[in-house]
Amino acid sequence: MATRSKAYRTAAEKIDRDTLYTPLEAVRLAKETSVTKWDATVEVAFRLGVDPRKADQMVRGTVILPHGTGKTARVLVFATGERAEQARAAGADVVGGDELIEKVAAGFTDFDSAVATPDLMGKVGRLGKVLGPRGLMPNPKTGTVTMDVAKAVSEIKGGKIEFRVDKHSNLHFIIGKTSFPETSLVENYAAAIDEVLRLKPSASKGRYISKATMTTTMGPGIPVDPSKTTKLLGDDEA
């Protein structure tokens, strides 16, 4: 096992592993314990009380973070004709039809999100082995299979992110950068947890969000109280 850096150990000493921090307290600790020399990404992981092997307990969706992620997503759009022009006008980074499908089939994955018009999904669907493992396959449920490609591109560029519970029942979110103001990070966290709660499967029994952890790139994990889901900025006044 690799030895942790001195900076990591110093940062970890500031975190009480037996304490469940409020989201606001966790954000402050995340900014304080960041160990990189660059503007680190702030992430949150939720452990859910679901069995993702069962279709009626799958948690998948999208959320538009009010303050974005701090990164402008590279968006690829499978479209032709007028829809392709609309995608380009909306700021899509890569747009195309059959030739682009062949390029992706050959291994091109230099993008963060993919959108497709419904008429091309018969061909795009064959890219499952390339796009599926990377979570890049367009899906109607996440708004990435649509005729309104301009709207889809604008939302993704504006901070819309997709999420899906993994086989270990975990959800991972980027909620911003350490340079973000505390309020922006907390409001992004609030948007994410609100959407996760809204999507709670009726088949899920017991505690739905059993664990929450906030961390920065290469930084130590900070335990967050998963029961704190409302009035998150009011914690400061309390």
BALOBA-1460 file (C-alpha; in Angstrom, 3 decimals):
// residues 238
<rec num="1" residu="m" x="0.000" y="0.000" z="0.000"/>
<rec num="2" residu="a" x="1.391" y="3.393" z="-0.973"/>
<rec num="3" residu="t" x="2.514" y="5.694" z="1.826"/>
<rec num="4" residu="r" x="0.364" y="8.781" z="2.199"/>
<rec num="5" residu="s" x="2.062" y="12.127" z="1.729"/>
<rec num="6" residu="k" x="2.822" y="14.386" z="4.668"/>
<rec num="7" residu="a" x="0.284" y="16.889" z="3.336"/>
<rec num="8" residu="y" x="-2.402" y="14.181" z="3.278"/>
<rec num="9" residu="r" x="-1.608" y="13.035" z="6.821"/>
<rec num="10" residu="t" x="-1.687" y="16.622" z="8.091"/>
<rec num="11" residu="a" x="-5.037" y="17.201" z="6.391"/>
<rec num="12" residu="a" x="-6.473" y="13.932" z="7.717"/>
<rec num="13" residu="e" x="-5.584" y="14.917" z="11.285"/>
<rec num="14" residu="k" x="-8.050" y="17.805" z="11.024"/>
<rec num="15" residu="i" x="-10.948" y="15.410" z="10.443"/>
<rec num="16" residu="d" x="-12.695" y="13.602" z="13.298"/>
<rec num="17" residu="r" x="-13.726" y="10.229" z="11.880"/>
<rec num="18" residu="d" x="-16.298" y="9.800" z="14.645"/>
<rec num="19" residu="t" x="-18.127" y="13.010" z="13.724"/>
<rec num="20" residu="l" x="-20.825" y="13.393" z="11.112"/>
<rec num="21" residu="y" x="-20.322" y="16.896" z="9.784"/>
<rec num="22" residu="t" x="-23.100" y="19.059" z="8.401"/>
<rec num="23" residu="p" x="-22.729" y="19.748" z="4.663"/>
<rec num="24" residu="l" x="-21.586" y="23.296" z="5.414"/>
<rec num="25" residu="e" x="-18.977" y="22.094" z="7.918"/>
<rec num="26" residu="a" x="-17.828" y="19.442" z="5.424"/>
<rec num="27" residu="v" x="-17.431" y="22.039" z="2.675"/>
<rec num="28" residu="r" x="-15.282" y="24.184" z="4.953"/>
<rec num="29" residu="l" x="-13.135" y="21.194" z="5.855"/>
<rec num="30" residu="a" x="-12.855" y="20.166" z="2.219"/>
<rec num="31" residu="k" x="-11.503" y="23.589" z="1.279"/>
<rec num="32" residu="e" x="-9.165" y="23.565" z="4.295"/>
<rec num="33" residu="t" x="-7.839" y="20.037" z="3.752"/>
<rec num="34" residu="s" x="-7.255" y="20.182" z="0.003"/>
<rec num="35" residu="v" x="-3.739" y="18.870" z="-0.627"/>
<rec num="36" residu="t" x="-3.175" y="19.760" z="-4.284"/>
<rec num="37" residu="k" x="-1.425" y="22.812" z="-5.656"/>
<rec num="38" residu="w" x="-4.151" y="23.205" z="-8.270"/>
<rec num="39" residu="d" x="-7.861" y="23.952" z="-7.956"/>
<rec num="40" residu="a" x="-9.060" y="20.570" z="-6.741"/>
<rec num="41" residu="t" x="-12.408" y="19.004" z="-7.553"/>
<rec num="42" residu="v" x="-14.871" y="18.528" z="-4.690"/>
<rec num="43" residu="e" x="-16.781" y="15.251" z="-4.822"/>
<rec num="44" residu="v" x="-19.502" y="13.537" z="-2.811"/>
<rec num="45" residu="a" x="-20.258" y="9.826" z="-2.549"/>
<rec num="46" residu="f" x="-23.549" y="8.461" z="-1.215"/>
<rec num="47" residu="r" x="-24.074" y="4.867" z="-0.087"/>
<rec num="48" residu="l" x="-27.659" y="3.907" z="-0.847"/>
<rec num="49" residu="g" x="-29.887" y="1.285" z="0.741"/>
<rec num="50" residu="v" x="-30.795" y="-0.290" z="-2.597"/>
<rec num="51" residu="d" x="-29.948" y="-3.460" z="-4.479"/>
<rec num="52" residu="p" x="-28.856" y="-2.239" z="-7.930"/>
<rec num="53" residu="r" x="-29.121" y="-5.792" z="-9.296"/>
<rec num="54" residu="k" x="-32.895" y="-5.384" z="-9.163"/>
<rec num="55" residu="a" x="-34.473" y="-3.240" z="-11.862"/>
<rec num="56" residu="d" x="-36.986" y="-1.689" z="-9.463"/>
<rec num="57" residu="q" x="-34.160" y="-0.425" z="-7.230"/>
<rec num="58" residu="m" x="-31.974" y="1.181" z="-9.885"/>
<rec num="59" residu="v" x="-31.271" y="4.859" z="-9.169"/>
<rec num="60" residu="r" x="-30.343" y="6.850" z="-12.251"/>
<rec num="61" residu="g" x="-31.017" y="10.401" z="-13.316"/>
<rec num="62" residu="t" x="-29.662" y="13.868" z="-13.952"/>
<rec num="63" residu="v" x="-29.360" y="17.082" z="-12.007"/>
<rec num="64" residu="i" x="-28.475" y="20.610" z="-13.041"/>
<rec num="65" residu="l" x="-26.054" y="21.999" z="-10.485"/>
<rec num="66" residu="p" x="-26.952" y="25.669" z="-9.917"/>
<rec num="67" residu="h" x="-23.290" y="26.703" z="-9.947"/>
<rec num="68" residu="g" x="-21.944" y="24.135" z="-12.403"/>
<rec num="69" residu="t" x="-19.043" y="21.767" z="-11.800"/>
<rec num="70" residu="g" x="-16.211" y="24.184" z="-12.525"/>
<rec num="71" residu="k" x="-15.452" y="22.321" z="-15.716"/>
<rec num="72" residu="t" x="-16.939" y="22.921" z="-19.139"/>
<rec num="73" residu="a" x="-18.041" y="19.529" z="-20.407"/>
<rec num="74" residu="r" x="-17.055" y="18.339" z="-23.871"/>
<rec num="75" residu="v" x="-20.285" y="17.299" z="-25.579"/>
<rec num="76" residu="l" x="-20.547" y="14.966" z="-28.555"/>
<rec num="77" residu="v" x="-23.770" y="14.894" z="-30.572"/>
<rec num="78" residu="f" x="-24.894" y="12.217" z="-33.001"/>
<rec num="79" residu="a" x="-27.098" y="14.155" z="-35.422"/>
<rec num="80" residu="t" x="-27.388" y="15.100" z="-39.069"/>
<rec num="81" residu="g" x="-28.842" y="17.921" z="-41.119"/>
<rec num="82" residu="e" x="-30.674" y="20.698" z="-39.306"/>
<rec num="83" residu="r" x="-30.284" y="19.049" z="-35.898"/>
<rec num="84" residu="a" x="-26.528" y="18.901" z="-36.367"/>
<rec num="85" residu="e" x="-26.432" y="22.617" z="-37.135"/>
<rec num="86" residu="q" x="-28.529" y="23.332" z="-34.034"/>
<rec num="87" residu="a" x="-26.124" y="21.294" z="-31.915"/>
<rec num="88" residu="r" x="-23.117" y="23.199" z="-33.252"/>
<rec num="89" residu="a" x="-24.847" y="26.526" z="-32.634"/>
<rec num="90" residu="a" x="-25.525" y="25.477" z="-29.041"/>
<rec num="91" residu="g" x="-21.822" y="24.803" z="-28.470"/>
<rec num="92" residu="a" x="-21.433" y="21.065" z="-29.079"/>
<rec num="93" residu="d" x="-17.765" y="20.105" z="-29.414"/>
<rec num="94" residu="v" x="-18.130" y="17.184" z="-31.825"/>
<rec num="95" residu="v" x="-21.106" y="16.610" z="-34.145"/>
<rec num="96" residu="g" x="-21.723" y="14.019" z="-36.831"/>
<rec num="97" residu="g" x="-23.607" y="11.008" z="-38.148"/>
<rec num="98" residu="d" x="-22.303" y="7.766" z="-39.633"/>
<rec num="99" residu="e" x="-18.655" y="8.859" z="-39.797"/>
<rec num="100" residu="l" x="-18.706" y="9.924" z="-36.147"/>
<rec num="101" residu="i" x="-20.339" y="6.646" z="-35.140"/>
<rec num="102" residu="e" x="-17.506" y="4.778" z="-36.883"/>
<rec num="103" residu="k" x="-14.930" y="6.992" z="-35.170"/>
<rec num="104" residu="v" x="-16.373" y="6.235" z="-31.715"/>
<rec num="105" residu="a" x="-16.601" y="2.530" z="-32.577"/>
<rec num="106" residu="a" x="-12.864" y="2.683" z="-33.276"/>
<rec num="107" residu="g" x="-12.242" y="3.969" z="-29.748"/>
<rec num="108" residu="f" x="-12.695" y="7.749" z="-29.792"/>
<rec num="109" residu="t" x="-13.940" y="8.813" z="-26.325"/>
<rec num="110" residu="d" x="-12.504" y="12.320" z="-25.894"/>
<rec num="111" residu="f" x="-15.763" y="13.751" z="-24.574"/>
<rec num="112" residu="d" x="-17.697" y="13.932" z="-21.304"/>
<rec num="113" residu="s" x="-21.276" y="13.473" z="-22.502"/>
<rec num="114" residu="a" x="-23.055" y="12.195" z="-25.595"/>
<rec num="115" residu="v" x="-26.380" y="13.230" z="-27.094"/>
<rec num="116" residu="a" x="-28.218" y="11.596" z="-29.982"/>
<rec num="117" residu="t" x="-31.342" y="12.174" z="-32.034"/>
<rec num="118" residu="p" x="-33.815" y="9.251" z="-31.866"/>
<rec num="119" residu="d" x="-33.442" y="8.407" z="-35.559"/>
<rec num="120" residu="l" x="-29.758" y="7.548" z="-35.066"/>
<rec num="121" residu="m" x="-30.121" y="5.424" z="-31.924"/>
<rec num="122" residu="g" x="-30.431" y="2.239" z="-33.974"/>
<rec num="123" residu="k" x="-26.821" y="2.767" z="-35.059"/>
<rec num="124" residu="v" x="-25.588" y="4.443" z="-31.852"/>
<rec num="125" residu="g" x="-26.946" y="1.515" z="-29.839"/>
<rec num="126" residu="r" x="-24.254" y="-0.669" z="-31.366"/>
<rec num="127" residu="l" x="-21.646" y="1.418" z="-29.530"/>
<rec num="128" residu="g" x="-22.650" y="-0.082" z="-26.191"/>
<rec num="129" residu="k" x="-19.299" y="-1.781" z="-25.608"/>
<rec num="130" residu="v" x="-17.483" y="1.542" z="-26.045"/>
<rec num="131" residu="l" x="-19.916" y="3.973" z="-24.423"/>
<rec num="132" residu="g" x="-21.626" y="1.777" z="-21.828"/>
<rec num="133" residu="p" x="-18.684" y="1.116" z="-19.473"/>
<rec num="134" residu="r" x="-17.870" y="4.847" z="-19.482"/>
<rec num="135" residu="g" x="-21.440" y="5.906" z="-18.725"/>
<rec num="136" residu="l" x="-21.618" y="7.783" z="-22.031"/>
<rec num="137" residu="m" x="-24.467" y="5.995" z="-23.799"/>
<rec num="138" residu="p" x="-27.289" y="8.420" z="-24.695"/>
<rec num="139" residu="n" x="-30.504" y="7.568" z="-22.861"/>
<rec num="140" residu="p" x="-34.041" y="9.016" z="-23.098"/>
<rec num="141" residu="k" x="-34.364" y="8.904" z="-19.298"/>
<rec num="142" residu="t" x="-31.500" y="11.369" z="-18.912"/>
<rec num="143" residu="g" x="-32.610" y="13.627" z="-21.739"/>
<rec num="144" residu="t" x="-29.704" y="12.715" z="-23.991"/>
<rec num="145" residu="v" x="-31.825" y="11.043" z="-26.654"/>
<rec num="146" residu="t" x="-33.862" y="13.932" z="-27.989"/>
<rec num="147" residu="m" x="-34.784" y="15.956" z="-31.032"/>
<rec num="148" residu="d" x="-34.087" y="19.120" z="-29.046"/>
<rec num="149" residu="v" x="-30.323" y="18.694" z="-29.181"/>
<rec num="150" residu="a" x="-29.701" y="22.401" z="-28.630"/>
<rec num="151" residu="k" x="-31.431" y="22.279" z="-25.250"/>
<rec num="152" residu="a" x="-29.565" y="19.123" z="-24.256"/>
<rec num="153" residu="v" x="-26.204" y="20.638" z="-25.152"/>
<rec num="154" residu="s" x="-26.978" y="23.904" z="-23.342"/>
<rec num="155" residu="e" x="-28.012" y="22.078" z="-20.166"/>
<rec num="156" residu="i" x="-24.916" y="19.888" z="-20.121"/>
<rec num="157" residu="k" x="-22.652" y="22.867" z="-20.765"/>
<rec num="158" residu="g" x="-24.502" y="24.727" z="-18.004"/>
<rec num="159" residu="g" x="-23.797" y="22.151" z="-15.305"/>
<rec num="160" residu="k" x="-26.150" y="19.233" z="-15.910"/>
<rec num="161" residu="i" x="-24.622" y="15.965" z="-14.741"/>
<rec num="162" residu="e" x="-25.741" y="12.358" z="-15.002"/>
<rec num="163" residu="f" x="-25.531" y="9.847" z="-12.193"/>
<rec num="164" residu="r" x="-26.146" y="6.147" z="-11.774"/>
<rec num="165" residu="v" x="-25.782" y="3.884" z="-8.758"/>
<rec num="166" residu="d" x="-22.907" y="1.428" z="-9.185"/>
<rec num="167" residu="k" x="-22.884" y="-2.276" z="-8.357"/>
<rec num="168" residu="h" x="-21.777" y="-1.477" z="-4.805"/>
<rec num="169" residu="s" x="-24.808" y="0.808" z="-4.243"/>
<rec num="170" residu="n" x="-22.712" y="3.977" z="-4.392"/>
<rec num="171" residu="l" x="-23.451" y="7.245" z="-6.173"/>
<rec num="172" residu="h" x="-20.670" y="9.707" z="-7.007"/>
<rec num="173" residu="f" x="-21.109" y="13.412" z="-7.727"/>
<rec num="174" residu="i" x="-18.820" y="16.296" z="-8.593"/>
<rec num="175" residu="i" x="-20.154" y="19.384" z="-6.822"/>
<rec num="176" residu="g" x="-17.539" y="21.930" z="-7.843"/>
<rec num="177" residu="k" x="-14.019" y="23.150" z="-7.156"/>
<rec num="178" residu="t" x="-12.263" y="24.215" z="-3.962"/>
<rec num="179" residu="s" x="-12.165" y="27.758" z="-5.363"/>
<rec num="180" residu="f" x="-15.981" y="27.905" z="-5.276"/>
<rec num="181" residu="p" x="-17.548" y="29.948" z="-2.452"/>
<rec num="182" residu="e" x="-18.862" y="27.844" z="0.438"/>
<rec num="183" residu="t" x="-22.443" y="28.748" z="-0.418"/>
<rec num="184" residu="s" x="-22.060" y="27.574" z="-4.024"/>
<rec num="185" residu="l" x="-20.689" y="24.182" z="-2.986"/>
<rec num="186" residu="v" x="-23.441" y="23.710" z="-0.404"/>
<rec num="187" residu="e" x="-26.143" y="24.684" z="-2.901"/>
<rec num="188" residu="n" x="-24.722" y="22.238" z="-5.452"/>
<rec num="189" residu="y" x="-24.695" y="19.534" z="-2.766"/>
<rec num="190" residu="a" x="-28.299" y="20.375" z="-1.907"/>
<rec num="191" residu="a" x="-29.380" y="20.076" z="-5.542"/>
<rec num="192" residu="a" x="-27.717" y="16.672" z="-5.827"/>
<rec num="193" residu="i" x="-29.163" y="15.196" z="-2.650"/>
<rec num="194" residu="d" x="-32.628" y="16.594" z="-3.414"/>
<rec num="195" residu="e" x="-32.679" y="14.761" z="-6.732"/>
<rec num="196" residu="v" x="-31.374" y="11.535" z="-5.187"/>
<rec num="197" residu="l" x="-34.140" y="11.674" z="-2.569"/>
<rec num="198" residu="r" x="-36.753" y="12.372" z="-5.237"/>
<rec num="199" residu="l" x="-35.691" y="9.233" z="-7.094"/>
<rec num="200" residu="k" x="-35.938" y="6.912" z="-4.073"/>
<rec num="201" residu="p" x="-37.332" y="3.603" z="-5.350"/>
<rec num="202" residu="s" x="-40.542" y="2.460" z="-3.664"/>
<rec num="203" residu="a" x="-38.909" y="-0.963" z="-3.302"/>
<rec num="204" residu="s" x="-36.112" y="0.484" z="-1.153"/>
<rec num="205" residu="k" x="-36.657" y="-0.388" z="2.505"/>
<rec num="206" residu="g" x="-34.932" y="0.933" z="5.606"/>
<rec num="207" residu="r" x="-32.497" y="3.831" z="5.496"/>
<rec num="208" residu="y" x="-32.168" y="5.111" z="1.940"/>
<rec num="209" residu="i" x="-28.975" y="7.184" z="2.225"/>
<rec num="210" residu="s" x="-26.892" y="5.327" z="4.780"/>
<rec num="211" residu="k" x="-23.589" y="7.118" z="4.305"/>
<rec num="212" residu="a" x="-22.234" y="10.302" z="2.727"/>
<rec num="213" residu="t" x="-18.601" y="11.287" z="2.248"/>
<rec num="214" residu="m" x="-17.117" y="14.475" z="0.832"/>
<rec num="215" residu="t" x="-13.583" y="14.660" z="-0.510"/>
<rec num="216" residu="t" x="-11.266" y="16.656" z="-2.731"/>
<rec num="217" residu="t" x="-8.883" y="15.381" z="-5.395"/>
<rec num="218" residu="m" x="-6.276" y="13.243" z="-3.563"/>
<rec num="219" residu="g" x="-7.618" y="14.533" z="-0.231"/>
<rec num="220" residu="p" x="-8.999" y="12.661" z="2.800"/>
<rec num="221" residu="g" x="-12.668" y="11.725" z="3.069"/>
<rec num="222" residu="i" x="-14.956" y="13.775" z="5.304"/>
<rec num="223" residu="p" x="-17.981" y="11.990" z="6.827"/>
<rec num="224" residu="v" x="-21.183" y="13.955" z="6.194"/>
<rec num="225" residu="d" x="-24.452" y="13.600" z="8.097"/>
<rec num="226" residu="p" x="-26.806" y="12.142" z="5.434"/>
<rec num="227" residu="s" x="-29.860" y="13.144" z="7.469"/>
<rec num="228" residu="k" x="-29.123" y="16.839" z="6.864"/>
<rec num="229" residu="t" x="-31.090" y="17.490" z="3.686"/>
<rec num="230" residu="t" x="-32.832" y="20.853" z="4.210"/>
<rec num="231" residu="k" x="-31.852" y="24.374" z="5.269"/>
<rec num="232" residu="l" x="-28.227" y="23.469" z="4.715"/>
<rec num="233" residu="l" x="-26.937" y="27.035" z="4.820"/>
<rec num="234" residu="g" x="-28.907" y="27.624" z="8.026"/>
<rec num="235" residu="d" x="-26.422" y="25.445" z="9.864"/>
<rec num="236" residu="d" x="-24.128" y="28.457" z="10.110"/>
<rec num="237" residu="e" x="-26.687" y="30.394" z="12.097"/>
<rec num="238" residu="a" x="-27.375" y="27.450" z="14.374"/>
